[in-house]
Amino acid sequence: MNGKIIRIIADLYTVKIDDMLYGCRARGVFRKEGITPLVGDDVIIDPANNIIVKILPRKNELKRPIIANVDNALIVSSVKEPNLDLILLDKLISTVTYNNIEPIIVFTKIDLLTEEEKDNINELRAYYEEIGYKVFYNNEAAQIIKSIKGKIVVLAGQSGAGKSSLINRLTNKYNIETKEISKALGRGKHTTRHTELYDVDDALIADTPGFSALDLSNIEKDELKDTFIEFANYECKFHDCLHNKEIECEVKKAVENKKILKSRYNNYLKILEEIK
């Protein structure tokens, strides 16, 4: 029988087939062959013995969070408590774009902002939308659900950004635990202990353990620029231009002319240096 892994706790894999759930173990040979079943994997199981006998080919795989076969990534970014982390936002966008996953940005905790701060976030939202990304505030639940209908979706973002709260806002089926921000540390407390796919109006959404660092080791330095989609609008003199120290760089000119958001470009340089 064919199904999908929707939850992993220790060595027990919950496989969803239609409306039935099966608690399965993996074949011992998987470990010998260095194969690790992931949430999101399409698998073949032996229902009589509750064993996963085969993992079907994956279309993509993320390492942080660990999940396979993702269509969309809801990048959940708190604008306050914890404060907006633009470098993490742009790292997440680059990582999921590199893995052929469509990023969708969701800003949370807008209600904590002053009117001036809201204006700044509205301008930021307008820029990301203008270059081609879908952007929502977390109170726009109906629009978010419409954009992910029928998709496998991962939630990514720093601890305390409101990932679990967003799922609770999108559906009242699960009532996932949430906690306050640690005032001493200035960041969220981990509430999610494992990766699990939740059925939300014909979408499967993964709530994942929070994190603040990303593995960029798979992205080569000359590939990073392709994950900043607005750079493609500018043709530099040199085809292999990294938009860093090269002369006659049209991307740098666009930054100077305020056609490319300066924070985006600065984050690109930071990520590029990290990859180097």
Phi, psi and omega per residue, in radians:
M1 nan 2.431 3.134
N2 -1.638 2.383 3.109
G3 -2.661 -2.995 -3.126
K4 -2.299 2.365 3.071
I5 -1.277 2.126 -3.132
I6 -1.961 -0.189 -3.135
R7 -2.725 2.475 3.026
I8 -2.298 2.133 3.015
I9 -2.268 2.043 -3.032
A10 0.981 -2.144 -3.129
D11 -1.886 0.377 3.096
L12 -1.849 2.171 -3.090
Y13 -1.913 2.131 3.082
T14 -1.585 2.081 -3.088
V15 -1.935 2.227 -3.136
K16 -1.710 2.162 3.043
I17 -2.214 1.959 -2.997
D18 0.961 -2.104 3.140
D19 -1.808 0.205 -3.115
M20 -1.828 2.541 3.086
L21 -2.007 2.356 3.136
Y22 -2.136 2.220 3.038
G23 -1.517 1.988 -2.995
C24 -2.128 2.738 2.934
R25 -1.851 2.762 3.110
A26 -1.584 2.636 3.060
R27 -1.046 2.463 3.128
G28 -1.053 -0.494 -3.102
V29 -1.170 -0.421 3.110
F30 -1.003 -0.783 -3.121
R31 -1.122 -0.710 3.127
K32 -1.112 -0.583 -3.118
E33 -1.577 0.053 3.124
G34 1.243 0.482 -3.131
I35 -1.761 2.247 3.114
T36 -2.055 2.011 3.066
P37 -1.101 2.472 -3.115
L38 -2.151 2.691 2.941
V39 -1.012 2.353 -3.082
G40 1.709 -0.243 3.140
D41 -1.175 2.392 2.931
D42 -1.514 2.228 -3.008
V43 -2.340 2.842 2.969
I44 -1.936 2.250 -3.121
I45 -2.089 2.741 2.953
D46 -1.708 1.763 -3.029
P47 -1.202 -0.400 -3.134
A48 -1.194 -0.617 -3.100
N49 -1.942 0.042 -3.131
N50 0.916 0.941 -3.138
I51 -2.216 2.379 2.983
I52 -1.403 2.076 -3.067
V53 -1.768 -0.360 -3.129
K54 -2.718 2.449 3.019
I55 -1.830 2.153 -3.103
L56 -1.361 2.761 -3.084
P57 -0.974 2.462 3.140
R58 -1.653 2.556 3.037
K59 -1.551 -0.394 3.018
N60 -2.850 2.990 -3.123
E61 -2.727 2.287 3.047
L62 -1.843 2.552 3.102
K63 -1.614 -0.642 3.073
R64 -2.387 1.810 -0.006
P65 -1.291 2.726 -3.093
I66 -1.457 1.897 -3.094
I67 -2.866 2.710 -3.098
A68 -2.204 2.788 3.006
N69 1.055 0.796 -3.081
V70 -1.573 2.395 3.062
D71 -1.635 -0.825 -3.094
N72 -2.262 2.660 2.972
A73 -2.092 2.064 2.986
L74 -1.473 1.856 -3.126
I75 -1.565 1.820 -3.013
V76 -1.596 2.029 -3.051
S77 -2.152 1.986 3.073
S78 -1.263 2.420 3.096
V79 -1.640 -0.201 3.122
K80 -2.841 2.440 3.097
E81 0.936 1.152 0.047
P82 -1.403 2.744 -3.114
N83 -1.186 2.761 -3.113
L84 -1.023 2.228 -3.133
D85 -1.950 1.610 -3.050
L86 -1.220 -0.554 3.122
I87 -1.166 -0.695 3.090
L88 -1.167 -0.718 3.113
L89 -1.004 -0.841 -3.096
D90 -1.245 -0.548 3.037
K91 -1.116 -0.765 3.137
L92 -1.110 -0.756 3.114
I93 -1.037 -0.796 -3.131
S94 -1.111 -0.753 -3.102
T95 -1.098 -0.841 -3.088
V96 -1.262 -0.620 3.092
T97 -1.096 -0.747 3.125
Y98 -1.050 -0.551 -3.132
N99 -1.626 0.336 3.090
N100 1.019 0.678 3.069
I101 -1.998 2.333 -3.138
E102 -1.382 2.096 3.105
P103 -1.433 2.470 3.011
I104 -2.226 2.164 -3.070
I105 -1.591 2.307 3.071
V106 -2.210 1.978 3.077
F107 -1.527 2.314 -3.114
T108 -2.033 2.853 3.053
K109 1.128 0.582 3.100
I110 -1.051 -0.529 -3.086
D111 -1.158 -0.252 -3.139
L112 -1.505 -0.092 -3.041
L113 -1.548 2.675 2.954
T114 -1.336 2.950 3.141
E115 -1.073 -0.690 3.121
E116 -1.132 -0.725 3.125
E117 -1.143 -0.652 3.094
K118 -1.093 -0.701 3.102
D119 -1.054 -0.710 3.127
N120 -1.128 -0.712 3.125
I121 -1.205 -0.650 3.087
N122 -1.077 -0.683 3.092
E123 -1.151 -0.719 3.113
L124 -1.101 -0.781 3.106
R125 -1.034 -0.770 -3.122
A126 -1.053 -0.655 3.137
Y127 -1.153 -0.863 -3.108
Y128 -1.098 -0.636 3.092
E129 -1.176 -0.692 -3.106
E130 -1.103 -0.622 -3.123
I131 -1.472 -0.069 2.965
G132 2.133 0.090 -3.131
Y133 -1.688 2.629 2.971
K134 -1.433 2.290 -3.121
V135 -2.322 2.336 3.127
F136 -2.358 2.770 2.849
Y137 -1.636 2.680 -2.999
N138 -1.169 -0.228 3.084
N139 -1.509 0.030 3.119
E140 -1.693 0.993 -3.002
A141 -1.052 -0.772 -3.083
A142 -1.071 -0.725 -3.141
Q143 -1.190 -0.661 3.126
I144 -1.123 -0.819 -3.131
I145 -1.049 -0.721 3.141
K146 -1.094 -0.637 -3.063
S147 -1.316 -0.310 -3.086
I148 -2.010 0.155 -3.072
K149 -0.979 2.247 3.095
G150 1.345 0.169 -3.056
K151 -1.881 2.785 2.895
I152 -1.684 2.169 -2.941
V153 -2.216 2.398 3.024
V154 -1.917 2.444 2.988
L155 -1.691 2.282 3.131
A156 -2.350 2.620 3.140
G157 2.695 2.945 -3.092
Q158 -1.159 2.795 3.067
S159 -1.055 2.387 3.107
G160 1.476 0.054 -3.130
A161 -1.291 -0.349 3.103
G162 1.899 0.494 -3.129
K163 -1.158 -0.885 3.127
S164 -1.120 -0.670 3.107
S165 -1.107 -0.589 3.126
L166 -1.147 -0.750 3.090
I167 -1.068 -0.740 3.103
N168 -1.080 -0.537 3.114
R169 -1.306 -0.593 -3.103
L170 -1.365 -0.458 3.134
T171 -2.661 2.613 3.103
N172 -1.801 0.298 -3.048
K173 -1.370 -0.412 -2.908
Y174 -2.046 -0.559 -3.117
N175 0.876 1.025 -3.087
I176 -1.209 2.450 -3.092
E177 -1.119 2.367 3.025
T178 -2.261 2.742 -3.126
K179 -2.368 2.869 3.141
E180 -1.259 2.785 3.030
I181 -1.266 2.428 3.063
S182 -1.269 2.015 -3.130
K183 -1.164 -0.615 -3.104
A184 -1.197 -0.711 -3.076
L185 -1.591 -0.364 -3.126
G186 1.269 0.378 3.123
R187 -2.555 2.999 -3.084
G188 -1.371 2.793 3.025
K189 -1.632 2.483 3.133
H190 -1.184 2.172 3.061
T191 -1.940 -0.412 -3.140
T192 -1.655 2.163 -3.063
R193 -1.784 -0.225 -3.121
H194 -2.639 2.871 3.097
T195 -1.573 2.310 -3.107
E196 -2.553 2.465 3.081
L197 -1.622 2.194 3.120
Y198 -1.874 2.360 3.125
D199 -1.407 1.961 -3.098
V200 -2.251 1.736 3.075
D201 0.817 1.027 3.071
D202 1.218 0.294 2.962
A203 -2.152 2.642 3.024
L204 -1.914 2.028 -3.056
I205 -1.960 2.295 3.122
A206 -1.700 2.102 2.949
D207 -1.593 2.205 -2.980
T208 -2.166 2.674 3.071
P209 -0.970 2.394 -3.102
G210 -1.151 2.683 3.112
F211 -2.687 2.801 -3.140
S212 -2.258 0.149 3.095
A213 -2.327 2.676 -3.091
L214 -2.298 2.582 3.066
D215 -1.530 1.907 3.137
L216 -1.796 0.210 -2.989
S217 -1.143 -0.383 -3.123
N218 -1.417 -0.253 -3.093
I219 -1.643 2.151 3.071
E220 -1.387 2.710 -3.063
K221 -1.071 -0.563 3.137
D222 -1.462 -0.056 3.086
E223 -1.700 -0.367 -3.053
L224 -1.028 -0.729 -3.073
K225 -1.038 -0.492 -3.141
D226 -1.243 -0.313 3.115
T227 -1.543 -0.112 2.988
F228 -1.771 1.586 -2.843
I229 -1.129 -0.449 -3.122
E230 -1.237 -0.361 3.134
F231 -1.121 -0.465 -3.091
A232 -1.161 -0.243 3.139
N233 -1.368 -0.090 -3.045
Y234 -2.208 2.276 -3.105
E235 -1.835 1.960 -3.120
C236 -1.446 2.854 -3.137
K237 -1.072 -0.700 -3.112
F238 -1.790 2.232 -3.076
H239 -1.068 -0.587 -3.099
D240 -1.663 0.377 -3.127
C241 -1.034 2.247 3.092
L242 -1.635 0.063 3.104
H243 1.033 0.656 -3.088
N244 -2.073 -1.434 -3.088
K245 -1.914 0.044 -3.077
E246 -1.239 2.637 3.071
I247 -1.460 2.788 3.113
E248 0.903 0.790 3.116
C249 -1.610 2.055 -3.097
E250 -1.232 -0.487 3.106
V251 -1.166 -0.784 3.112
K252 -1.096 -0.645 3.087
K253 -1.122 -0.677 3.133
A254 -1.149 -0.596 3.067
V255 -1.144 -0.793 3.135
E256 -1.077 -0.606 -3.135
N257 -1.539 0.130 3.079
K258 1.088 0.515 3.025
K259 -1.577 -0.436 3.007
I260 -1.971 2.306 -3.122
L261 -1.065 2.218 -3.045
K262 -1.072 -0.660 3.136
S263 -1.102 -0.638 3.092
R264 -1.099 -0.811 -3.119
Y265 -1.143 -0.759 3.114
N266 -1.081 -0.667 3.095
N267 -1.163 -0.655 3.063
Y268 -1.005 -0.804 -3.132
L269 -1.105 -0.698 3.124
K270 -1.135 -0.765 3.136
I271 -1.159 -0.716 3.108
L272 -1.028 -0.770 3.131
E273 -1.139 -0.665 3.101
E274 -1.103 -0.707 3.122
I275 -1.172 -0.733 3.113
K276 -1.036 nan nan
